[in-house]
Protein backbone atom coordinates (compact mmCIF):
# COMPACT_ATOMS: atom_id res chain seq x y z
CA UNK A 1 0.00 0.00 0.00
CA UNK A 2 2.85 2.43 0.77
CA UNK A 3 4.22 2.04 -2.77
CA UNK A 4 0.84 2.97 -4.23
CA UNK A 5 0.43 5.94 -1.87
CA UNK A 6 4.06 6.90 -2.51
CA UNK A 7 3.57 6.81 -6.27
CA UNK A 8 0.44 8.92 -6.09
CA UNK A 9 2.05 11.38 -3.66
CA UNK A 10 5.14 11.73 -5.85
CA UNK A 11 3.02 12.28 -8.94
CA UNK A 12 0.93 14.95 -7.17
CA UNK A 13 4.11 16.66 -5.92
CA UNK A 14 5.44 16.59 -9.50
CA UNK A 15 2.22 18.20 -10.72
CA UNK A 16 2.43 20.90 -8.05
CA UNK A 17 6.12 21.68 -8.47
CA UNK A 18 6.76 20.92 -12.13
CA UNK A 19 3.49 20.57 -13.98
CA UNK A 20 4.36 16.97 -14.87
CA UNK A 21 5.31 13.83 -13.03
CA UNK A 22 8.88 12.59 -12.68
CA UNK A 23 8.41 9.06 -14.00
CA UNK A 24 6.98 6.15 -12.05
CA UNK A 25 10.15 5.19 -10.16
CA UNK A 26 11.00 8.74 -9.13
CA UNK A 27 7.38 9.37 -8.19
CA UNK A 28 7.39 6.35 -5.87
CA UNK A 29 10.73 7.27 -4.32
CA UNK A 30 9.69 10.91 -3.91
CA UNK A 31 6.42 9.87 -2.30
CA UNK A 32 7.99 7.38 0.11
CA UNK A 33 10.77 9.73 1.21
CA UNK A 34 8.23 12.54 1.20
CA UNK A 35 6.11 10.53 3.61
CA UNK A 36 9.03 10.26 6.00
CA UNK A 37 9.93 13.93 5.61
CA UNK A 38 6.30 15.04 5.88
CA UNK A 39 5.73 12.94 8.99
CA UNK A 40 8.84 14.43 10.59
CA UNK A 41 7.84 18.02 9.72
CA UNK A 42 4.24 17.51 10.80
CA UNK A 43 5.45 15.97 14.07
CA UNK A 44 7.82 18.89 14.71
CA UNK A 45 4.96 21.35 14.09
CA UNK A 46 2.53 19.21 16.13
CA UNK A 47 0.18 18.83 13.14
CA UNK A 48 -1.86 15.72 12.40
CA UNK A 49 -3.33 14.88 9.02
CA UNK A 50 -5.08 11.84 10.45
CA UNK A 51 -4.29 8.17 10.50
CA UNK A 52 -6.14 7.32 7.29
CA UNK A 53 -4.96 6.73 3.73
CA UNK A 54 -5.97 10.29 2.82
CA UNK A 55 -4.04 11.67 5.80
CA UNK A 56 -1.00 9.65 4.80
CA UNK A 57 -1.33 10.93 1.23
CA UNK A 58 -1.54 14.56 2.42
CA UNK A 59 1.52 14.08 4.62
CA UNK A 60 3.46 12.39 1.80
CA UNK A 61 2.57 15.07 -0.74
CA UNK A 62 3.61 17.83 1.65
CA UNK A 63 6.92 16.11 2.34
CA UNK A 64 7.55 15.38 -1.34
CA UNK A 65 6.91 19.02 -2.26
CA UNK A 66 9.43 20.09 0.39
CA UNK A 67 11.97 17.57 -0.96
CA UNK A 68 11.53 18.78 -4.55
CA UNK A 69 11.87 22.39 -3.39
CA UNK A 70 15.08 21.63 -1.47
CA UNK A 71 16.46 19.61 -4.39
CA UNK A 72 15.92 22.53 -6.73
CA UNK A 73 17.27 25.03 -4.21
CA UNK A 74 20.48 23.09 -3.61
CA UNK A 75 21.14 21.96 -7.17
CA UNK A 76 19.54 24.89 -8.97
CA UNK A 77 17.54 22.60 -11.23
CA UNK A 78 14.01 22.95 -12.49
Secondary structure, 3 states (H helix, E strand, C coil): CHHHHHHHHHHHHHHHHCCCCCCHHHHHHHHHHHHHHHHHHHHHCCCCCCCCHHHHHHHHHHHHHHHHHHHHHHHCCC
